Amino acid sequence: MEYKILDSNLSDLYKISLCQKKAFPKSLFTALGNKYLMKMFEWYVTSEHTILIHIEENGACIGYCGGMINDGNLKMGSISTILQYTFKEAIIGVISKPWIIFHTALKNSYPVIFKNIKMKLGFNKKSAISHKNNNGKEYPQFGLIVIGVDGKYQGKGIGTQLLNKIELISKEKGIKSMYLSVFANNHQAIHTYEKNGWVKIIDAHNTQSIKMNKSLINP
Ligand SMILES: CC(C)(COP(=O)(O)OP(=O)(O)OC[C@H]1O[C@@H](n2cnc3c(N)ncnc32)[C@H](O)[C@@H]1OP(=O)(O)O)[C@@H](O)C(=O)NCCC(=O)NCCS
């Protein structure tokens, strides 16, 4: 079924947060709660150079996709940018649900979290992004940060529709290529990206996550 894809705005934050919980039931962001999720999605709809789209059925969000345009001048990577924006809500989330400290994803993220606490306190003003990691491609690029489909609706082509729409929007904005990072064990997501023309970038040093790319320049 072909769904209408909507540009998300502030009034959609709650329904998109509910969808995130259904797409990523075990993720750290989901564990941080609705207030955190709404603040996180607020970043996508209020920041410059960001895109957030979603699909609704009977008024409920069943899938969404978002990311950020990288013109080569980003001061921080997407994770740090979002953590800086949602810092207060993240602290409140951890204080109100202290068991989150033991969440595997949080433990794996300690380095980036400490870096961000230092940045927030003004101790770490250094650029947090690696500029050499542009995969040799021209700017501007689109960094796909998040895509999620309600578990009940997965495998019905909704992820593909969202990827196609994000690609179309990116082309209209003159984006040269798109990139993303995905956990190596997320076979469903990797399959979805590959069937939509994304290719893996081999990095022998990182076995936990895979970077993928899609050129938007016609050969
Ligand atoms: C990844 C995701 C967005 C894809 O959305 P979707 O609506 O399921 O995507 P599509 O229906 O277009 O395609 C899904 C494909 O994965 C396949 N698939 C399903 N389970 C799979 C598995 N365990 N391993 C490999 N492929 C799988 C489906 O068969 C389908 O491929 P096909 O069309 O060749 O049959 C969705 O699965 C999701 O939200 N996952 C949870 C959140 C997530 O991991 N997001 C990505 C983070 S990087």
The ligand as an SDF file (V2000), in Angstrom:
LIG
                    3D

 48 50  0  0  0  0  0  0  0  0999 V2000
   14.6300   -1.1720    9.3560 C   0  0  0  0  0  0  0  0  0  0  0  0
   13.1640   -0.7750    9.1380 C   0  0  0  0  0  0  0  0  0  0  0  0
   13.0360    0.7310    9.2040 C   0  0  0  0  0  0  0  0  0  0  0  0
   12.7230   -1.2710    7.7540 C   0  0  0  0  0  0  0  0  0  0  0  0
   11.3650   -0.9170    7.5870 O   0  0  0  0  0  0  0  0  0  0  0  0
   10.3460   -1.9270    6.8790 P   0  0  0  0  0  0  0  0  0  0  0  0
    9.0580   -1.2210    6.7370 O   0  0  0  0  0  0  0  0  0  0  0  0
   10.3590   -3.2290    7.5940 O   0  0  0  0  0  0  0  0  0  0  0  0
   11.0890   -2.0470    5.4550 O   0  0  0  0  0  0  0  0  0  0  0  0
   10.6080   -2.7900    4.1490 P   0  0  0  0  0  0  0  0  0  0  0  0
    9.3020   -3.4860    4.3960 O   0  0  0  0  0  0  0  0  0  0  0  0
   10.6770   -1.8220    3.0320 O   0  0  0  0  0  0  0  0  0  0  0  0
   11.7570   -3.8780    3.9270 O   0  0  0  0  0  0  0  0  0  0  0  0
   12.0820   -4.7900    4.9460 C   0  0  0  0  0  0  0  0  0  0  0  0
   12.9100   -5.9110    4.3440 C   0  0  0  0  0  0  0  0  0  0  0  0
   13.6040   -6.6230    5.3810 O   0  0  0  0  0  0  0  0  0  0  0  0
   13.3370   -8.0170    5.2180 C   0  0  0  0  0  0  0  0  0  0  0  0
   13.5290   -8.6480    6.5200 N   0  0  0  0  0  0  0  0  0  0  0  0
   12.6490   -8.7960    7.5230 C   0  0  0  0  0  0  0  0  0  0  0  0
   13.2450   -9.4100    8.5670 N   0  0  0  0  0  0  0  0  0  0  0  0
   14.5190   -9.6370    8.1950 C   0  0  0  0  0  0  0  0  0  0  0  0
   15.6520  -10.2380    8.8480 C   0  0  0  0  0  0  0  0  0  0  0  0
   15.5880  -10.7140   10.0810 N   0  0  0  0  0  0  0  0  0  0  0  0
   16.8260  -10.2720    8.1690 N   0  0  0  0  0  0  0  0  0  0  0  0
   16.9320   -9.7820    6.9130 C   0  0  0  0  0  0  0  0  0  0  0  0
   15.8920   -9.2070    6.2430 N   0  0  0  0  0  0  0  0  0  0  0  0
   14.7200   -9.1380    6.9000 C   0  0  0  0  0  0  0  0  0  0  0  0
   11.9300   -8.0530    4.6670 C   0  0  0  0  0  0  0  0  0  0  0  0
   11.6500   -9.3030    4.0960 O   0  0  0  0  0  0  0  0  0  0  0  0
   12.0330   -6.9440    3.6160 C   0  0  0  0  0  0  0  0  0  0  0  0
   12.7820   -7.3220    2.4930 O   0  0  0  0  0  0  0  0  0  0  0  0
   12.0930   -7.8460    1.1070 P   0  0  0  0  0  0  0  0  0  0  0  0
   11.2390   -6.7280    0.6000 O   0  0  0  0  0  0  0  0  0  0  0  0
   13.2720   -8.1260    0.2150 O   0  0  0  0  0  0  0  0  0  0  0  0
   11.2880   -9.0580    1.4630 O   0  0  0  0  0  0  0  0  0  0  0  0
   12.2440   -1.4560   10.2030 C   0  0  0  0  0  0  0  0  0  0  0  0
   12.4430   -2.8310   10.1440 O   0  0  0  0  0  0  0  0  0  0  0  0
   12.4580   -0.9700   11.6270 C   0  0  0  0  0  0  0  0  0  0  0  0
   11.8750    0.0130   12.0440 O   0  0  0  0  0  0  0  0  0  0  0  0
   13.3170   -1.6760   12.3920 N   0  0  0  0  0  0  0  0  0  0  0  0
   13.5160   -1.3230   13.8020 C   0  0  0  0  0  0  0  0  0  0  0  0
   14.2570   -0.0160   13.9300 C   0  0  0  0  0  0  0  0  0  0  0  0
   15.6000   -0.0600   13.2290 C   0  0  0  0  0  0  0  0  0  0  0  0
   16.3530   -1.0060   13.3870 O   0  0  0  0  0  0  0  0  0  0  0  0
   15.9030    1.0000   12.4580 N   0  0  0  0  0  0  0  0  0  0  0  0
   17.1460    1.1260   11.7180 C   0  0  0  0  0  0  0  0  0  0  0  0
   18.2180    1.6480   12.5740 C   0  0  0  0  0  0  0  0  0  0  0  0
   19.7190    1.9220   11.6370 S   0  0  0  0  0  0  0  0  0  0  0  0
  1  2  1  0
  2  3  1  0
  2  4  1  0
  2 36  1  0
  4  5  1  0
  5  6  1  0
  6  7  2  0
  6  8  1  0
  6  9  1  0
  9 10  1  0
 10 11  2  0
 10 12  1  0
 10 13  1  0
 13 14  1  0
 14 15  1  0
 15 16  1  0
 15 30  1  0
 16 17  1  0
 17 18  1  0
 17 28  1  0
 18 19  1  0
 18 27  1  0
 19 20  2  0
 20 21  1  0
 21 22  1  0
 21 27  2  0
 22 23  1  0
 22 24  2  0
 24 25  1  0
 25 26  2  0
 26 27  1  0
 28 29  1  0
 28 30  1  0
 30 31  1  0
 31 32  1  0
 32 33  2  0
 32 34  1  0
 32 35  1  0
 36 37  1  0
 36 38  1  0
 38 39  2  0
 38 40  1  0
 40 41  1  0
 41 42  1  0
 42 43  1  0
 43 44  2  0
 43 45  1  0
 45 46  1  0
 46 47  1  0
 47 48  1  0
M  END
$$$$
